[in-house]
Amino acid sequence: MALNLKLNIKGVQIPKPARYAIAIGIPLLIAILFYFLYYSPKSKEIQKLKSEIAKQEQEISNAEVKLRKLPKLKALYAIRLKELEDLKRQLPEEKEVSGLLKQVSDLGIKSGLVIGLWKPSNKRTHPSGVVYEIPVKVEMRGAFHRLGYFFSALSGLNRIVNIANLKLGNPKVSGNEAVLKISFNAVTFSSVPESEAKKAPAKGKGRRGRRR
């Protein structure tokens, strides 16, 4: 099919090459204007929206994973909370420590040990910052099996008492038993009052600030 283009401007006939140029150029110009003024901005907006949708879908997916884990996390939290309450029951308040130490001393006597030295030292803050350590230097005399009775009774207490630096020596025969010289360090713990525990981080920040 022949393309018949006849354009006249004020009686002037436009040459054939110019007519083809106009016929091709005008649609091309329209296409270019359409691309830059409409299609390209809309395309960028669509890509941005796709990216936002993908991000939202990922966040929803992550939230669903966390939601599935929530019952397990709640159960674990309940277990840890119970463990914390059990530990608190094993940590006497500072005013109760003297009673606990007397209880430990009485256990030694009931086990048949002779206490030569029972010397509590000043409390010191545990590295965790949540409990105080109360060390006691102990010297006793008695048979090895009586020491076993003492440690067994000690383990039955509902309070925490750690034994360290146990030394046995200088055995002497007394009747049917070999009496030993026994020395060790006993350490019990007391909870730090909440009012003091809250002050501790503030003090630490102050020291770090001075080092700068």
C-alpha positions as CSV (number, residue, x, y, z in Angstrom):
1,M,0.0,0.0,0.0
2,A,1.5,3.3,-1.0
3,L,1.7,6.1,1.6
4,N,0.2,9.2,0.0
5,L,1.3,12.3,1.9
6,K,0.5,15.6,0.4
7,L,1.1,18.6,2.6
8,N,0.8,22.3,1.4
9,I,1.7,25.3,3.6
10,K,0.3,28.5,2.0
11,G,0.5,27.0,-1.5
12,V,4.0,25.5,-0.9
13,Q,4.3,21.8,-1.5
14,I,6.6,20.2,1.2
15,P,9.2,17.9,-0.4
16,K,8.7,14.2,-0.1
17,P,11.7,13.6,2.2
18,A,10.5,16.3,4.6
19,R,7.0,14.7,4.6
20,Y,8.5,11.4,5.6
21,A,10.6,13.1,8.3
22,I,7.5,14.7,9.7
23,A,5.5,11.5,9.4
24,I,8.1,9.6,11.4
25,G,9.3,12.4,13.7
26,I,6.0,13.4,15.2
27,P,5.0,9.9,16.4
28,L,8.6,9.4,17.6
29,L,8.5,12.7,19.5
30,I,5.2,11.7,21.0
31,A,6.6,8.4,22.1
32,I,9.7,10.0,23.6
33,L,7.5,12.5,25.5
34,F,5.3,9.7,26.7
35,Y,8.3,7.7,28.0
36,F,10.0,10.5,29.9
37,L,6.9,12.3,31.1
38,Y,4.7,9.4,32.0
39,Y,6.1,5.9,31.6
40,S,9.5,6.4,33.2
41,P,8.3,8.2,36.4
42,K,5.5,5.6,36.8
43,S,7.9,2.8,36.2
44,K,10.2,4.1,39.0
45,E,7.3,4.5,41.3
46,I,6.2,0.9,40.6
47,Q,9.7,-0.4,41.3
48,K,9.7,1.6,44.6
49,L,6.3,0.2,45.5
50,K,7.5,-3.3,44.7
51,S,10.6,-2.8,46.9
52,E,8.3,-1.5,49.8
53,I,6.0,-4.5,49.3
54,A,8.9,-7.0,49.4
55,K,10.2,-5.2,52.6
56,Q,6.8,-5.4,54.3
57,E,6.4,-9.1,53.3
58,Q,9.8,-9.8,54.8
59,E,8.9,-8.0,58.0
60,I,5.6,-9.9,58.2
61,S,7.5,-13.2,57.6
62,N,9.9,-12.3,60.5
63,A,7.0,-11.3,62.7
64,E,5.3,-14.7,62.0
65,V,8.5,-16.6,62.9
66,K,8.7,-14.6,66.2
67,L,5.0,-15.2,66.8
68,R,5.5,-19.0,66.4
69,K,8.4,-18.8,68.9
70,L,6.4,-16.7,71.4
71,P,4.8,-19.7,73.4
72,K,8.3,-21.3,73.7
73,L,9.8,-18.1,74.8
74,K,7.1,-17.5,77.4
75,A,7.6,-21.0,78.8
76,L,11.3,-20.5,79.0
77,Y,10.8,-17.1,80.7
78,A,8.5,-18.9,83.3
79,I,11.2,-21.5,84.0
80,R,13.9,-18.8,84.4
81,L,11.7,-16.8,86.7
82,K,11.1,-19.8,88.9
83,E,14.9,-20.5,88.9
84,L,15.5,-16.9,90.0
85,E,12.9,-17.2,92.8
86,D,14.6,-20.4,94.0
87,L,18.0,-18.7,94.0
88,K,16.6,-15.8,95.9
89,R,15.3,-18.2,98.6
90,Q,18.9,-19.5,98.9
91,L,20.3,-16.0,99.4
92,P,19.5,-14.7,102.9
93,E,19.2,-11.0,103.6
94,E,22.3,-9.5,105.2
95,K,20.6,-9.4,108.6
96,E,20.0,-13.2,108.4
97,V,23.7,-14.1,107.7
98,S,24.8,-14.2,111.3
99,G,22.0,-16.8,112.0
100,L,23.1,-18.8,109.0
101,L,26.7,-18.8,110.2
102,K,25.7,-20.0,113.6
103,Q,23.7,-22.7,112.0
104,V,26.8,-23.9,110.1
105,S,28.9,-23.7,113.2
106,D,26.3,-25.8,115.1
107,L,26.4,-28.4,112.3
108,G,30.1,-28.8,112.8
109,I,29.7,-29.3,116.6
110,K,26.9,-31.8,116.1
111,S,29.1,-33.7,113.6
112,G,31.6,-34.2,116.4
113,L,34.2,-31.6,115.2
114,V,36.0,-29.3,117.6
115,I,36.0,-25.7,116.2
116,G,39.3,-23.9,116.9
117,L,38.7,-20.9,114.8
118,W,35.6,-19.3,113.3
119,K,36.5,-15.9,111.9
120,P,34.0,-14.2,109.6
121,S,35.5,-11.4,107.4
122,N,34.0,-8.3,106.0
123,K,31.5,-8.7,103.2
124,R,32.6,-8.0,99.7
125,T,30.7,-7.5,96.5
126,H,30.6,-10.4,94.1
127,P,31.8,-9.6,90.6
128,S,28.2,-10.0,89.3
129,G,27.3,-7.0,91.5
130,V,24.0,-8.7,92.6
131,V,25.2,-10.5,95.8
132,Y,27.6,-10.0,98.7
133,E,30.1,-12.6,99.6
134,I,30.7,-13.3,103.3
135,P,33.9,-15.3,103.8
136,V,34.6,-17.2,107.0
137,K,38.0,-18.7,107.9
138,V,37.5,-22.0,109.8
139,E,39.9,-24.3,111.7
140,M,38.6,-27.5,113.2
141,R,39.9,-30.8,114.6
142,G,38.2,-34.2,114.1
143,A,38.2,-37.5,112.3
144,F,37.8,-37.6,108.6
145,H,34.5,-39.4,108.7
146,R,33.1,-36.7,111.0
147,L,34.1,-34.1,108.5
148,G,32.1,-36.1,105.9
149,Y,29.1,-35.9,108.2
150,F,29.5,-32.1,108.5
151,F,29.7,-31.6,104.7
152,S,26.7,-33.9,104.2
153,A,24.7,-31.8,106.7
154,L,26.0,-28.6,105.1
155,S,24.7,-29.7,101.6
156,G,21.2,-30.2,103.2
157,L,20.9,-26.5,104.0
158,N,18.5,-24.4,101.9
159,R,21.2,-21.7,101.7
160,I,24.3,-21.5,99.6
161,V,27.6,-22.2,101.4
162,N,30.7,-22.8,99.4
163,I,33.8,-24.5,100.8
164,A,37.3,-23.7,99.4
165,N,40.9,-24.2,100.2
166,L,40.3,-27.4,102.2
167,K,43.4,-28.6,104.0
168,L,43.9,-31.7,106.2
169,G,47.0,-32.5,108.1
170,N,48.8,-33.2,111.4
171,P,46.9,-36.4,112.2
172,K,47.0,-37.7,115.8
173,V,45.6,-40.9,117.2
174,S,42.9,-40.4,119.7
175,G,41.2,-43.6,120.8
176,N,40.0,-45.5,117.7
177,E,40.2,-42.4,115.5
178,A,42.8,-40.4,113.7
179,V,42.1,-36.8,114.5
180,L,43.1,-34.3,111.8
181,K,43.7,-30.6,111.8
182,I,41.2,-29.2,109.3
183,S,41.1,-25.8,107.8
184,F,39.1,-24.2,105.0
185,N,37.3,-21.1,103.8
186,A,33.6,-21.1,103.9
187,V,31.8,-18.5,101.8
188,T,28.1,-17.7,102.0
189,F,26.2,-15.1,100.2
190,S,23.6,-12.4,100.8
191,S,21.4,-10.5,98.4
192,V,22.3,-6.9,97.6
193,P,19.4,-4.6,98.5
194,E,17.7,-3.2,95.4
195,S,18.5,0.4,96.5
196,E,22.2,-0.4,96.5
197,A,22.1,-2.5,93.3
198,K,20.5,0.5,91.4
199,K,23.3,2.8,92.6
200,A,26.1,0.4,91.4
201,P,25.7,1.0,87.6
202,A,25.7,4.8,88.2
203,K,29.0,4.6,90.0
204,G,30.5,2.5,87.2
205,K,29.4,5.1,84.6
206,G,31.0,7.8,86.7
207,R,34.3,6.0,86.8
208,R,34.3,5.4,83.1
209,G,33.6,9.1,82.5
210,R,36.6,10.1,84.6
211,R,38.9,7.8,82.6
212,R,38.0,9.7,79.4
